[in-house]
């Protein structure tokens, strides 16, 4: 499904369209992903590390306080570790980097993908975005031009994927004195396989599908060797995060391939990492 607005819709038109679309969303239980097109009359300039801005847009679009507070807190987990069960992409479009000012400027329009393993989350994000006359991206006021909604239909056990945001895997170590240290693991390192399985087992358990790491039958398989552009450091607020880009395949149980598509592959999904689309045999 795809919905469009004229360039400057009236407030009444926005509300009528949003209510109509919200009703259709609630009848589409399989919709777990949104592709949002933002448009602006001017170039869109953001900090290079703009993931927190996109996360803020997602949170602010949810108009149900209880759900918004839940996501800010523990998410959908019953334990101490939060399970947010959503991920989102980078902005996609033509851009220019400005290293001296540490900013990035996008030409309009740009696309943004939001994906979730929880039906209501996609519904509320889409509804909130469509009801707003404009959305603030950093210091930029942009309009929501299109929202395309889709659900995963794949049944294949081996799919090639394209990362819409980089992937990260890590383990946390406790150093002498109690200080914690995050050790990031490359997807080319065999250890990353168990970390990805552990993460998906955690996400499945948060959805009520309790399983162990050993029961998660999935592998993230790099295509080719890493290059000097594969790894980089992204700042999320004040935290440096090592992430990786590249070409990959996902092989294994279709349930876990779908869960990774819905909620992200690897760690820190709710900070905008591990979002991907399938390129072959996944639909």
LUMNUSE-468472 format. One line per field, with one value per residue: residue number from 1; x, y, z of N, C-alpha, C in turn. Coordinates in pm, whole numbers. Layout:
<pts>
k = NUM; ...
nc1 = X; ...
nc2 = Y; ...
nc3 = Z; ...
cac1 = X; ...
cac2 = Y; ...
cac3 = Z; ...
cc1 = X; ...
cc2 = Y; ...
cc3 = Z; ...
</pts>
This chain:
<pts>
k = 1; 2; 3; 4; 5; 6; 7; 8; 9; 10; 11; 12; 13; 14; 15; 16; 17; 18; 19; 20; 21; 22; 23; 24; 25; 26; 27; 28; 29; 30; 31; 32; 33; 34; 35; 36; 37; 38; 39; 40; 41; 42; 43; 44; 45; 46; 47; 48; 49; 50; 51; 52; 53; 54; 55; 56; 57; 58; 59; 60; 61; 62; 63; 64; 65; 66; 67; 68; 69; 70; 71; 72; 73; 74; 75; 76; 77; 78; 79; 80; 81; 82; 83; 84; 85; 86; 87; 88; 89; 90; 91; 92; 93; 94; 95; 96; 97; 98; 99; 100; 101; 102; 103; 104; 105; 106; 107; 108; 109; 110; 111; 112; 113; 114; 115; 116; 117; 118; 119; 120; 121; 122; 123; 124; 125; 126; 127; 128; 129; 130; 131; 132; 133; 134; 135; 136; 137; 138; 139; 140; 141; 142; 143; 144; 145; 146; 147; 148; 149; 150; 151; 152; 153; 154; 155; 156; 157; 158; 159; 160; 161; 162; 163; 164; 165; 166; 167; 168; 169; 170; 171; 172; 173; 174; 175; 176; 177; 178; 179; 180; 181; 182; 183; 184; 185; 186; 187; 188; 189; 190; 191; 192; 193; 194; 195; 196; 197; 198; 199; 200; 201; 202; 203; 204; 205; 206; 207; 208; 209; 210; 211; 212; 213; 214; 215; 216; 217; 218; 219; 220; 221; 222; 223; 224; 225; 226; 227; 228; 229; 230; 231; 232; 233; 234; 235; 236; 237; 238; 239; 240; 241; 242; 243; 244; 245; 246; 247; 248; 249; 250; 251; 252; 253; 254; 255; 256; 257; 258; 259; 260; 261; 262; 263; 264; 265; 266; 267; 268; 269; 270; 271; 272; 273; 274; 275; 276; 277; 278; 279; 280; 281; 282; 283
nc1 = 84; 38; 49; -26; 28; -79; 135; 111; -93; -409; -486; -723; -747; -521; -588; -823; -723; -530; -688; -837; -633; -524; -732; -725; -470; -499; -645; -466; -283; -39; 137; 444; 644; 751; 798; 904; 872; 1032; 1002; 1136; 1149; 1397; 1750; 1843; 2009; 2208; 2365; 2655; 2639; 2349; 2164; 2037; 1854; 1672; 1571; 1443; 1241; 1088; 1000; 856; 649; 468; 164; 40; 68; 130; 244; 460; 606; 664; 839; 1050; 1135; 1161; 1078; 955; 1032; 1046; 1245; 1552; 1698; 1632; 1397; 1333; 1240; 1231; 1365; 1551; 1633; 1919; 1895; 1802; 1915; 2035; 2337; 2573; 2880; 3024; 3308; 3453; 3264; 3136; 2890; 2609; 2450; 2143; 1980; 1643; 1390; 1408; 1435; 1315; 1325; 1129; 1102; 938; 876; 639; 302; 130; 312; 416; 175; 107; 327; 309; 55; 95; 295; 158; -46; 78; 143; 399; 734; 1004; 1336; 1621; 1723; 1552; 1247; 1033; 815; 588; 567; 505; 390; 476; 363; 442; 457; 654; 703; 852; 975; 1202; 1509; 1757; 1885; 1992; 2096; 2052; 2207; 2036; 2104; 2407; 2552; 2601; 2775; 2839; 2997; 2972; 3210; 3315; 3541; 3830; 3754; 3499; 3421; 3256; 3318; 3275; 3307; 3348; 3256; 3353; 3150; 3283; 3424; 3420; 3299; 3091; 2868; 2747; 2674; 2483; 2286; 2220; 2115; 1886; 1745; 1684; 1515; 1307; 1214; 1113; 888; 734; 808; 980; 1314; 1636; 1979; 2099; 1888; 1831; 1834; 2019; 2235; 2456; 2614; 2905; 2968; 3239; 3557; 3640; 3679; 3872; 3672; 3469; 3436; 3344; 3315; 3038; 2879; 2650; 2465; 2665; 2810; 3048; 3014; 3110; 3062; 2956; 2952; 2856; 2827; 2598; 2463; 2172; 2110; 1909; 1653; 1336; 1163; 1332; 1476; 1274; 1215; 1456; 1441; 1217; 1286; 1554; 1896; 2156; 2304; 2186; 1959; 1740; 1863; 1904; 2042; 2132; 1916; 1766; 1705; 1569; 1723; 1709; 1516; 1373; 1115
nc2 = -119; 229; 570; 905; 1258; 1586; 1869; 2072; 1989; 2062; 2118; 1988; 1799; 1644; 1530; 1383; 1201; 1070; 945; 773; 611; 508; 341; 150; 50; -82; -297; -447; -684; -789; -591; -471; -304; 17; 241; 552; 860; 1161; 1508; 1824; 2179; 2276; 2187; 1922; 1939; 1770; 1654; 1444; 1207; 1108; 931; 939; 1149; 1043; 833; 983; 1103; 878; 800; 1032; 1030; 848; 853; 748; 757; 548; 341; 478; 543; 287; 197; 376; 282; -36; -164; -448; -648; -885; -905; -762; -655; -437; -487; -365; -421; -306; -151; 77; 243; 408; 740; 751; 865; 1120; 1266; 1489; 1497; 1690; 1721; 1908; 2058; 1850; 1754; 1640; 1675; 1630; 1601; 1676; 1440; 1225; 886; 677; 389; 207; -56; -323; -580; -580; -540; -317; -110; -29; 58; 280; 451; 509; 630; 855; 997; 1060; 1221; 1450; 1784; 1859; 1731; 1737; 1723; 1729; 2050; 2090; 2134; 1905; 1750; 1474; 1278; 1031; 717; 394; 72; -253; -611; -893; -1154; -1371; -1709; -1846; -2021; -1919; -1614; -1327; -1017; -660; -419; -168; -14; -11; -309; -436; -629; -745; -808; -774; -707; -744; -557; -568; -417; -359; -208; -180; -308; -277; -504; -513; -718; -829; -907; -1086; -1237; -1554; -1564; -1387; -1519; -1669; -1456; -1321; -1519; -1540; -1287; -1290; -1498; -1377; -1169; -1322; -1447; -1227; -1188; -1390; -1637; -1852; -1955; -2111; -2008; -2211; -2312; -2136; -2122; -1982; -1796; -1529; -1451; -1332; -1189; -1217; -1061; -840; -485; -178; -1; -127; -124; 111; 384; 488; 752; 739; 958; 1021; 793; 583; 354; 60; -41; -231; -247; -403; -679; -940; -1265; -1425; -1722; -2000; -2086; -1986; -1848; -1712; -1558; -1387; -1266; -1129; -952; -807; -699; -639; -730; -848; -639; -349; -261; -85; 155; 208; 19; -268; -295; -423; -516; -773; -916; -1130; -1421; -1385; -1310
nc3 = 0; -66; 19; -61; -31; -133; -202; -1; 219; 375; 725; 794; 588; 638; 887; 820; 629; 785; 984; 822; 716; 950; 1033; 829; 869; 1116; 1039; 905; 999; 933; 874; 935; 878; 777; 511; 482; 321; 329; 256; 162; 113; 112; 122; 347; 634; 866; 1173; 1130; 1277; 1313; 1416; 1680; 1639; 1455; 1607; 1802; 1647; 1590; 1851; 1925; 1746; 1837; 1975; 2193; 2526; 2714; 2561; 2448; 2680; 2765; 2565; 2603; 2842; 2965; 2738; 2577; 2741; 3009; 3188; 3324; 3117; 2850; 2583; 2288; 2034; 1780; 1486; 1275; 966; 809; 670; 331; 27; -203; -99; 65; 229; 494; 624; 784; 929; 1037; 942; 744; 435; 286; -26; -105; -206; 92; 209; 471; 669; 895; 1117; 1288; 1530; 1654; 1611; 1682; 1720; 1468; 1360; 1526; 1488; 1212; 1205; 1374; 1231; 997; 1085; 1162; 1058; 988; 1030; 1254; 1180; 1332; 1292; 1087; 921; 785; 544; 549; 280; 160; 282; 284; 340; 454; 488; 586; 356; 302; 267; 227; 301; 269; 204; 24; 154; 190; 375; 545; 748; 938; 1088; 1421; 1661; 1990; 2309; 2662; 2903; 3240; 3409; 3633; 3939; 3873; 3656; 3342; 3016; 2673; 2422; 2091; 1815; 1502; 1213; 1054; 1227; 1381; 1635; 1631; 1535; 1744; 1907; 1754; 1740; 2012; 2057; 1892; 2012; 2253; 2163; 2053; 2285; 2421; 2274; 2356; 2262; 2383; 2373; 2337; 2282; 2134; 1993; 1797; 1469; 1257; 1039; 981; 698; 565; 242; 63; 153; 433; 383; 390; 427; 551; 829; 1082; 1317; 1491; 1652; 1909; 2061; 2326; 2307; 2161; 1894; 1742; 1413; 1123; 769; 459; 224; 266; 346; 478; 639; 723; 963; 852; 1030; 1208; 1029; 945; 1193; 1238; 1023; 1099; 1359; 1358; 1292; 1493; 1750; 1945; 1807; 1840; 1836; 1581; 1420; 1222; 1047; 756; 409; 198; -90; -262; -314; -82; -76
cac1 = 0; 114; -39; 41; -37; -35; 253; 77; -228; -466; -491; -838; -715; -426; -659; -912; -641; -465; -787; -868; -520; -511; -828; -675; -354; -541; -698; -355; -200; 94; 220; 544; 750; 709; 895; 856; 942; 1030; 1035; 1158; 1179; 1540; 1836; 1827; 2143; 2205; 2496; 2692; 2586; 2211; 2075; 1948; 1747; 1570; 1505; 1352; 1124; 1005; 933; 760; 535; 376; 74; -14; 172; 171; 335; 583; 680; 714; 956; 1157; 1180; 1206; 1029; 864; 1102; 1006; 1365; 1620; 1748; 1520; 1376; 1250; 1179; 1219; 1488; 1525; 1743; 1972; 1824; 1851; 1898; 2160; 2388; 2711; 2941; 3103; 3391; 3496; 3153; 3081; 2749; 2573; 2337; 2065; 1883; 1507; 1339; 1484; 1353; 1348; 1254; 1106; 1058; 909; 815; 515; 206; 81; 416; 413; 49; 111; 426; 251; -55; 151; 363; 62; -129; 158; 161; 541; 818; 1131; 1460; 1722; 1672; 1482; 1105; 1009; 680; 575; 506; 451; 417; 451; 357; 458; 491; 749; 633; 951; 979; 1328; 1604; 1885; 1853; 2091; 2036; 2121; 2195; 1985; 2186; 2515; 2528; 2699; 2763; 2931; 2976; 3012; 3298; 3331; 3683; 3861; 3701; 3357; 3390; 3215; 3384; 3205; 3400; 3275; 3301; 3326; 3072; 3375; 3477; 3327; 3227; 2970; 2755; 2677; 2616; 2362; 2186; 2179; 2031; 1756; 1677; 1631; 1402; 1198; 1160; 1033; 762; 666; 856; 1101; 1407; 1776; 2070; 2123; 1770; 1821; 1904; 2040; 2374; 2486; 2731; 2962; 3002; 3368; 3639; 3621; 3767; 3900; 3549; 3367; 3419; 3354; 3263; 2924; 2847; 2509; 2478; 2806; 2865; 3100; 2970; 3174; 2962; 3009; 2873; 2906; 2729; 2577; 2349; 2115; 2072; 1858; 1511; 1262; 1107; 1433; 1505; 1167; 1233; 1567; 1388; 1125; 1341; 1696; 1997; 2264; 2272; 2153; 1863; 1655; 1943; 1912; 2142; 2086; 1798; 1806; 1603; 1614; 1746; 1679; 1453; 1315; 975
cac2 = 0; 354; 683; 1028; 1386; 1700; 1932; 2140; 1952; 2138; 2044; 1898; 1686; 1558; 1454; 1286; 1095; 995; 858; 667; 520; 438; 232; 44; -10; -173; -418; -516; -733; -831; -473; -455; -217; 141; 318; 689; 957; 1299; 1606; 1959; 2279; 2310; 2074; 1878; 1927; 1704; 1605; 1317; 1100; 1158; 824; 980; 1233; 955; 763; 1080; 1116; 758; 809; 1143; 1002; 760; 942; 675; 775; 423; 271; 558; 525; 149; 190; 450; 204; -174; -222; -561; -752; -907; -906; -635; -604; -391; -542; -265; -495; -228; -96; 172; 257; 540; 811; 713; 970; 1182; 1348; 1538; 1505; 1810; 1676; 2015; 2092; 1722; 1749; 1575; 1745; 1549; 1661; 1625; 1375; 1116; 775; 622; 264; 170; -195; -366; -711; -558; -479; -186; -7; 22; 130; 409; 537; 556; 723; 980; 1070; 1109; 1325; 1572; 1866; 1853; 1656; 1805; 1644; 1823; 2187; 2094; 2098; 1829; 1696; 1332; 1274; 897; 608; 264; -28; -387; -720; -991; -1267; -1469; -1842; -1909; -2049; -1857; -1491; -1220; -898; -530; -347; -32; 50; -106; -410; -443; -735; -714; -867; -683; -768; -670; -547; -554; -292; -352; -128; -260; -278; -335; -559; -531; -834; -817; -1016; -1183; -1316; -1663; -1541; -1308; -1608; -1698; -1331; -1296; -1617; -1503; -1168; -1328; -1576; -1278; -1102; -1420; -1465; -1108; -1204; -1506; -1760; -1882; -2048; -2094; -1972; -2330; -2339; -2033; -2172; -1875; -1751; -1412; -1497; -1225; -1219; -1153; -1022; -700; -385; -69; 77; -210; -91; 250; 415; 579; 804; 751; 1054; 1031; 657; 533; 218; 4; -101; -286; -255; -502; -766; -1056; -1355; -1484; -1860; -2072; -2098; -1867; -1772; -1621; -1460; -1287; -1191; -1036; -848; -724; -635; -607; -834; -799; -562; -206; -241; 31; 275; 224; -69; -402; -294; -470; -566; -891; -891; -1247; -1539; -1359; -1264
cac3 = 0; -70; 39; -99; -4; -212; -143; 124; 256; 485; 851; 788; 499; 709; 989; 756; 570; 892; 1045; 727; 706; 1078; 1032; 741; 936; 1222; 978; 839; 1109; 887; 845; 1040; 828; 713; 433; 491; 237; 376; 154; 212; 10; 122; 160; 485; 694; 996; 1219; 1067; 1361; 1332; 1463; 1790; 1587; 1397; 1718; 1863; 1560; 1610; 1981; 1932; 1659; 1909; 2050; 2309; 2630; 2778; 2470; 2438; 2805; 2767; 2478; 2668; 2958; 2945; 2615; 2590; 2816; 3148; 3270; 3346; 2990; 2768; 2449; 2222; 1922; 1657; 1431; 1167; 871; 780; 565; 199; -73; -243; 11; 61; 362; 523; 737; 874; 1019; 1085; 905; 619; 373; 193; -116; -88; -85; 153; 256; 603; 696; 1034; 1121; 1425; 1549; 1729; 1518; 1724; 1710; 1331; 1344; 1595; 1424; 1086; 1235; 1427; 1125; 898; 1145; 1184; 938; 954; 1122; 1277; 1173; 1377; 1278; 960; 916; 663; 528; 517; 147; 136; 375; 222; 448; 403; 580; 530; 297; 260; 327; 189; 409; 236; 132; 23; 214; 180; 501; 540; 852; 966; 1191; 1528; 1761; 2099; 2441; 2769; 3002; 3366; 3438; 3775; 3993; 3841; 3538; 3227; 2890; 2558; 2324; 1965; 1738; 1359; 1154; 995; 1338; 1412; 1760; 1608; 1507; 1869; 1959; 1677; 1785; 2148; 2047; 1836; 2115; 2348; 2099; 2044; 2420; 2454; 2203; 2411; 2198; 2459; 2310; 2377; 2172; 2053; 1911; 1693; 1351; 1159; 1024; 899; 621; 481; 104; 38; 267; 473; 324; 485; 443; 614; 971; 1121; 1450; 1490; 1785; 1946; 2169; 2364; 2309; 2033; 1862; 1623; 1327; 999; 647; 366; 159; 352; 331; 598; 610; 838; 987; 804; 1141; 1262; 924; 955; 1318; 1215; 933; 1178; 1479; 1341; 1308; 1576; 1869; 1942; 1698; 1864; 1811; 1436; 1361; 1186; 960; 623; 319; 124; -233; -344; -254; 50; -86
cc1 = 88; 18; 39; -41; 5; 71; 223; -67; -277; -470; -608; -812; -619; -499; -748; -834; -578; -563; -825; -757; -501; -609; -783; -554; -398; -603; -589; -256; -59; 186; 316; 656; 690; 826; 839; 940; 921; 1068; 1045; 1184; 1327; 1621; 1825; 1966; 2131; 2347; 2527; 2633; 2442; 2114; 1985; 1832; 1635; 1497; 1405; 1227; 1030; 929; 824; 638; 432; 292; 8; 91; 220; 269; 467; 669; 739; 839; 1074; 1217; 1229; 1161; 934; 928; 1046; 1125; 1425; 1666; 1632; 1517; 1280; 1179; 1147; 1359; 1452; 1651; 1810; 1876; 1887; 1815; 2033; 2207; 2531; 2761; 3023; 3190; 3427; 3388; 3088; 2930; 2734; 2450; 2273; 1985; 1747; 1463; 1437; 1386; 1406; 1262; 1247; 1046; 1040; 850; 683; 418; 169; 185; 417; 288; 57; 214; 369; 142; -3; 219; 265; -28; -54; 168; 307; 614; 950; 1245; 1575; 1665; 1590; 1335; 1079; 864; 687; 499; 442; 479; 378; 462; 365; 486; 582; 672; 727; 938; 1111; 1419; 1741; 1855; 1973; 2024; 2118; 2098; 2144; 2045; 2290; 2479; 2637; 2671; 2871; 2901; 3031; 3093; 3304; 3479; 3706; 3819; 3555; 3321; 3358; 3284; 3308; 3306; 3322; 3340; 3259; 3239; 3159; 3440; 3377; 3247; 3096; 2848; 2677; 2613; 2486; 2251; 2133; 2084; 1892; 1677; 1613; 1508; 1282; 1133; 1074; 897; 683; 706; 989; 1187; 1548; 1858; 2090; 2007; 1751; 1903; 1918; 2187; 2377; 2618; 2784; 2990; 3131; 3438; 3612; 3720; 3792; 3779; 3440; 3335; 3429; 3298; 3154; 2900; 2695; 2506; 2625; 2876; 2918; 3061; 3042; 3071; 3028; 2905; 2933; 2791; 2720; 2463; 2301; 2066; 2019; 1707; 1437; 1200; 1206; 1480; 1401; 1182; 1346; 1523; 1299; 1198; 1490; 1785; 2114; 2213; 2234; 2055; 1782; 1732; 1968; 2021; 2078; 1957; 1842; 1682; 1659; 1625; 1707; 1616; 1386; 1169; 891
cc2 = 125; 470; 810; 1148; 1486; 1775; 2001; 2108; 2041; 2052; 1946; 1777; 1590; 1470; 1347; 1170; 1009; 899; 743; 564; 442; 321; 117; -25; -115; -301; -500; -565; -766; -713; -449; -361; -98; 197; 459; 777; 1096; 1392; 1744; 2052; 2312; 2184; 2046; 1852; 1875; 1680; 1472; 1200; 1137; 1049; 867; 1069; 1146; 877; 856; 1102; 997; 767; 917; 1120; 913; 846; 874; 679; 643; 346; 346; 541; 385; 135; 263; 369; 67; -234; -336; -676; -762; -901; -767; -572; -561; -458; -449; -323; -406; -189; 4; 191; 393; 612; 774; 822; 1026; 1277; 1392; 1552; 1633; 1780; 1788; 2053; 1968; 1716; 1674; 1645; 1655; 1639; 1598; 1554; 1273; 1009; 723; 498; 240; 31; -239; -506; -701; -480; -336; -75; 54; 105; 270; 503; 594; 659; 857; 1062; 1133; 1219; 1457; 1652; 1873; 1777; 1729; 1705; 1737; 1964; 2203; 2055; 2030; 1780; 1546; 1323; 1139; 810; 479; 157; -167; -485; -818; -1112; -1383; -1602; -1913; -1926; -1988; -1734; -1398; -1095; -774; -456; -205; 53; -53; -199; -404; -563; -711; -802; -769; -758; -679; -674; -544; -417; -270; -271; -218; -212; -350; -375; -590; -640; -817; -932; -1121; -1271; -1427; -1641; -1465; -1397; -1638; -1574; -1297; -1392; -1581; -1383; -1203; -1415; -1484; -1208; -1196; -1440; -1347; -1112; -1325; -1637; -1798; -1986; -2017; -2053; -2089; -2361; -2239; -2077; -2064; -1838; -1625; -1440; -1382; -1276; -1145; -1115; -877; -608; -276; 21; -2; -164; 60; 266; 519; 624; 804; 832; 1062; 896; 618; 387; 174; -73; -145; -280; -363; -579; -896; -1142; -1395; -1624; -1925; -2076; -1972; -1785; -1670; -1521; -1348; -1203; -1090; -921; -752; -637; -606; -727; -777; -713; -417; -172; -114; 163; 294; 142; -204; -407; -336; -502; -686; -856; -1008; -1355; -1512; -1321; -1370
cc3 = 0; -63; 8; -56; -111; -134; -11; 161; 370; 610; 851; 702; 565; 809; 927; 697; 677; 957; 953; 721; 835; 1084; 945; 802; 1038; 1167; 911; 943; 1065; 859; 960; 996; 755; 633; 417; 400; 295; 261; 216; 95; 6; 148; 310; 544; 836; 1044; 1150; 1146; 1402; 1381; 1579; 1743; 1530; 1506; 1787; 1779; 1580; 1742; 1981; 1844; 1728; 2003; 2169; 2420; 2691; 2691; 2458; 2563; 2814; 2683; 2538; 2783; 2918; 2813; 2644; 2666; 2957; 3242; 3283; 3215; 2900; 2631; 2376; 2099; 1801; 1611; 1323; 1085; 883; 686; 431; 99; -110; -133; -16; 204; 374; 646; 834; 974; 1080; 1063; 773; 565; 269; 101; -87; -217; -30; 201; 389; 626; 846; 1036; 1264; 1424; 1623; 1640; 1557; 1709; 1571; 1306; 1403; 1533; 1294; 1110; 1283; 1320; 1029; 954; 1159; 1055; 894; 1063; 1134; 1275; 1209; 1375; 1150; 977; 781; 663; 501; 385; 118; 257; 305; 331; 390; 515; 510; 479; 263; 334; 298; 310; 382; 151; 133; 74; 180; 311; 475; 652; 893; 1081; 1296; 1616; 1866; 2220; 2544; 2872; 3126; 3404; 3589; 3827; 3958; 3719; 3419; 3100; 2777; 2453; 2196; 1880; 1592; 1309; 1085; 1102; 1371; 1540; 1738; 1585; 1634; 1927; 1885; 1719; 1924; 2144; 1993; 1934; 2217; 2290; 2088; 2180; 2461; 2384; 2252; 2349; 2264; 2388; 2357; 2255; 2078; 1959; 1798; 1573; 1246; 1158; 939; 829; 537; 340; 73; 168; 306; 403; 428; 505; 515; 755; 993; 1262; 1434; 1634; 1803; 2074; 2207; 2362; 2172; 2013; 1735; 1542; 1196; 889; 557; 302; 239; 300; 469; 562; 737; 842; 940; 917; 1193; 1157; 930; 1081; 1303; 1124; 1009; 1280; 1471; 1365; 1388; 1690; 1840; 1829; 1716; 1852; 1661; 1372; 1327; 1106; 820; 539; 244; -24; -319; -258; -123; 44; -154
</pts>
